[in-house]
Amino acid sequence: FPSHDKTCRLTTGKDSFPMNLQKELRKFVVPENDGFVEIDVNGMDIRVFIALLGREQPEEDIHVFNQDMLGVTERSEAKLKFFSWFYDPTKKNKKLENFYDRTILLDKFGDREYNLITPYKKQLQSDDFHWLNHLVQTTASMIFWEQSARAYELLRNRPTYIKMLNHDSILLDYSNADEDLLGNLLEAFSDTRFGKFKCSMTKWNRWCDDKC
């Protein structure tokens, strides 16, 4: 079974199945039902950052949303530049900081004794360099567990079941008999206690082979 790290994110433990399985090996993961359905949160950590700031969630792809602030035209470049800034508190970017104000979160969730207390009341000891990463990733992990539990409840007594969990996406072993449930699953997974997070749903014949 997977273990978890300080931020409650799943990690691969001894004798557990690797979650971040290389794509060339995913073909060996076969469904017991008719195929796979993957539900993925768009920019999970960034959307948690936005939620903790109390801002409204962008409806578009989060990296496209950030392109103007970063002054780039390519989504891939926006993603790279954002996380380079996000994971390094010594880096400055005035346009990003006007929207993603780190100081608001430090004032809101900082604590003298434990350094951080998350919205879920989890107490974390951190440091000046890692506190934002710890706050966002821990909160994201707890949201992900909540949403996965909602999906699990919807799938009770159904042939479709959750096969894997991977940080910000769930992989379902999917039966065609549950076609009527897909819309409700996507809605339930995206509707968090912190607002609606943009999610995508992909159907696979085999995991990461041709899409259905």
N, C-alpha and C positions, 0 to 999 in steps of 0.2 A: 504494500500500500504506500502511496506517496506520503512523505512527511511535509512539514511546512516550515518556512523560515520565520524570522522575526516579524515580518510584516503580514504574516498569515497567508502568504501566497504559497501555492502548492509547489513543492520541489520534488525531485526524483530521489527516493531513498533506495537503500540496498534491496535488490531483488524486485523492485517495482518497475512497471512498464514506463519507458520514457515518454513524457508528454510532448516534448519538442522533437518528435521523431522526424528524421530527415525524409524529405519528400520521396526519394527513391526507394525508401523502405515502407512507405505508407501503403503501397499496393498489397502488402502482405496482411494488412488489417482488413478483414472481410466482414460484411454484415451477416447477421443471422436472419434478418428480415429481407426487405426488398432493396435496401440501399442506405445511404447516410443522409442526414440533414445536419448542417452546421449553422448555429446561430452565433453571430460574432458582434461584439460591441465596437462601434466605431470610435477609436481613440479613447479608450476607457480611462486611462490616467488623466488625460487632459480634461475630459468631461467631468471627472471627479473634482479636479482643480476648480473648474468653472462653478460647479455646484457648491463647493465649500465657500467660494466667494459670494454666493448668493445671486449669481447672474443667471440670466435665461440661457438655456441650451441652444446653440445654433442648430438649425435644421439640416444644413448641408454637411458634407464630409468635413471633419474638424481640421484636417490639414489644408484643405482648400480654403476654409475660413481663415486660417492663419497666414495664408500667402501674402495678402496685402500688408499686414503688419510687419512681415519679414522682408518685404520688397523682392519677392521671387516669383517666378512664373510657373515653376514646376512643383507639383505636389511632393515628389520625393525629396526635393531640396528643402521645402518647408518643414517636412517631418524631421529631417536630419538636423536642421538649424534649431528647431524648437527644442528637441531633446538635448542638444548640446548645451543650450542655455538652461533648460530645466534642471539637469543633473549637476550643474556647476554654479553654485550661488555666487561665485566670484565674477561671473560673466554678466555684463550689463547690456540691456537693450531697451531703450526708452519706450519705443512703440509697444513692445510686448508688455512691459511693466505698467503701462497705462491701463491695460486690460487685465493682465495677470499680476495682480499686486501681491507679492509675497508677504509684505509687512502686515496686511490685513489678516492673513492666516496665522502668522506668528502671534499677533495680539489676541486672536480669537482662540487658538488652541494651545498656545505655549503655557508651560507650568513650571514653576521653580523646582519642585521636587522631582517630577518625572520627566521634565523637558516637554513632553507632549501628552495631551489627552485627546483622543480622537472623538468624533461625534458618537461613536459606539461605546464611549467611556473606557476604551482600552488605553492603559497607561504605558507609555514607551519612553525609555531613556535613549536619547539621541545626542547629536552634536550640531554645531553651527553649519557644517557642510551637508549633513544628511537629513536634517529634520524635515524638509519639504518632501523629499523622496519618501521618507518613512510615513509621514502623515497621509500623503496621497495614496501610496500603494497599500497601506493598511486599510484605509477606508474603502478603496477599490475592491480589495479582497473580500471585505465583509459584505459589500453590495453584491458582489458576484455570487457569494454563497447564498444570500437571500434570494436572488433571482433564480439561481439553480434549484433551490428548494421549491419555488413557485412552479417551475417547469416540472419538477418531479411530481408534485401534487396533481397537476393537470394530466400527467401520464399514468396515474394509478389505474390499474386494471385495464391498461391498453397494451397492445403488443409492442408498440414503440417504447424504447427505454433509453436512458442516458448511458452512453458507452464510455465517454471520456469528458473530463473537465480540463481546461487549459487556460488559466489566468483570466482571459476575457472572452472565451468562447466555449460552447458546449457542443459535443458531437453526439447526435442521436442515432441509434440503430433503428431505422425508420421502416414502418410497415405502411403500404399503400392504403390499408384500411383506416388509417388515421389522417387521411388527407383533410378531412373537415376540421381537424384540430390545429393545423399549422398556423392559421391566422391568429388564433387565440394564444398560441405559444409565443409567437413573435411579439404580440402586444404585451403579454405578461412579463416577458423577459426584459423588454425595453422600459416598462413603467416602474421606475424605482422610487424609493421614498424621497429621493432628492430631485425628482422630476423625470421627464422622459428622455432617455438616452437613445440616440440613433443606433439602430441595429440592422444587420443584414442577415438574410437567410439564403443558404445555398444547398441545393440537393445534388448529391453525388451518387452515381452508380456504384463506384468504389471510391474510397477516400482519396481525393486529389487526382483521380482519373478524369475522364470527360464528365462535365456536369450534365445533369438530366435536362 
